[in-house]
Amino acid sequence: MKFMQTPLPFVKMSGTGNDFILIDHRRSRIAGELMPEFARLVCRRRFSVGADGLIFIENSDRANFQWRFFNGDGSEAEMCGNGARCAARFAYMQGIAPAHMRFVTLAGIIEAKVADVNVSILMTPPKNFLLERRIALADRTLLLHSVDTGVPHAVLFVDNFAEMDICALGREIRFHPDFMPAGTNVNFVQFLEGGALKVRTYERGVENETLACGTGATAAALLAAVIGKAASPVDIVTSGGERLAISFELRDGPAATNVFLKGPAHVIYNGELSPEALL
């Protein structure tokens, strides 16, 4: 299967440890039906560029641009908070959009503001808050909460990460029948002194723990506030040791409005994909 004949420019970026490949695709280079397999191949670590996800920036008649976002396994996702922050800074640096911009995702239109390396995005309204869900696993029953912050997230509050196999437990919850057919991302959340939260995420589509997850951090902050253990703004410490800030207005229901995710979006390098990167 041939994807391209000539080198394809890209930028590698990181949003608090979540890494992405970004391609200016306003002039089409990869056919839409080939994008999932293209993403899977180019996101392979050690064999290709390697990343948690791939973002195509495309033209839009509804906003400054639109994206197509693919997880590392080639599945297309509705939303990714850290990916959205990287996409916004990429679009600003490339002259595609102004510092205050709007862009289209499958989850809806995202509003973003770029200030040097820091990017703040207004998330789509969270939905489907479900509290105290009892999930029967092979050897135990867990009490967790869930919410959709653009993509579905399960949140489990824990006392100690050291006693948990994040990948094994995350995978079991991610594929649990209660969350099918779409599956869910799974966040393990520990309360820190001073009101901050430490969040570790098993990410659907990556099928592993990632160093950060923006929509997961948002889900953790919102659910901690709903159960009365946090208040806006909430500081999130990611697995990679960096910090995200989540601010919001909590409503009865529960519900939340004006949900903002803020943090750094770093450029790692510019490069060109050769056809051999897809072998």
Summary of the structure (lengths in Angstrom):
residues: 279
radius of gyration: 18.2
end to end distance: 9.6
largest distance: 55.8
contacts: 997
relative contact order: 0.18
helix: 21%
strand: 43%
